């Protein structure tokens, strides 16, 4: 109710205000100004002359030269497409400067890689003659000690050094312990280990036919080694100081190890061939 009353009062005040502002203007006397028409006075003669002339065909208003179609603003030569924005051929990427070919700074005569100071032929490291033999030598010393102990336990009264030397000088025919091995067994085993024995180690050795190495070893049923092979005459070889004999010893051990498995032996006779003692005799196995 109050809102309606308040709105009504405002409306009346607005109407009264408009009336106050507009009515005085409507009461004023408005003077309407008429358009001024110019009048020119002429004589009768001039009038007659004007009327008698065959209405001198009012020269057809010289067709107001059809406003020469404002020469269609010569299509502003399509801003030769902004001279195709002639993208000034990007300053032809100043032919990629080819770094002015920086006259290929005379390829710094590749300073002929100062011939890497011939580093005196870095190949010399090769001469390190198979460092493996060192390990083997250490193992062989240990094996020699074991062999000596075994021989002390197994051998009857120890033989004199002179007798041992005489036996080593004699080519021994045995290939395995006892007489239970057949000639075929011996031949097969000799042929097998001979293929793996590197006899080149004896090249140039004086009296190479005397450098006999006796290797003892045992086999499992599958023909593989049951343990490390042993050099029966290791002590004699060590005391001799003969480097060729020492080399023959090492190559004989390697031959026994690398040729396994010896699976060409009959399983039913395992007890006959499980233990071996092979003489690596250069005169028989290598023709020295």
PyMOL commands that set and color helices and strands:
alter all, ss='L'
color gray80, all
select helices_A, chain A and resi 2-27+44-52+55-58+73-84+87-118+122-127+132-154+161-169+183-196+199-202+208-210+234-240+243-259+267-273+282-285
alter helices_A, ss='H'
color red, helices_A
select strands_A, chain A and resi 213-218+230-231+275-280
alter strands_A, ss='S'
color yellow, strands_A
deselect
rebuild
show_as cartoon
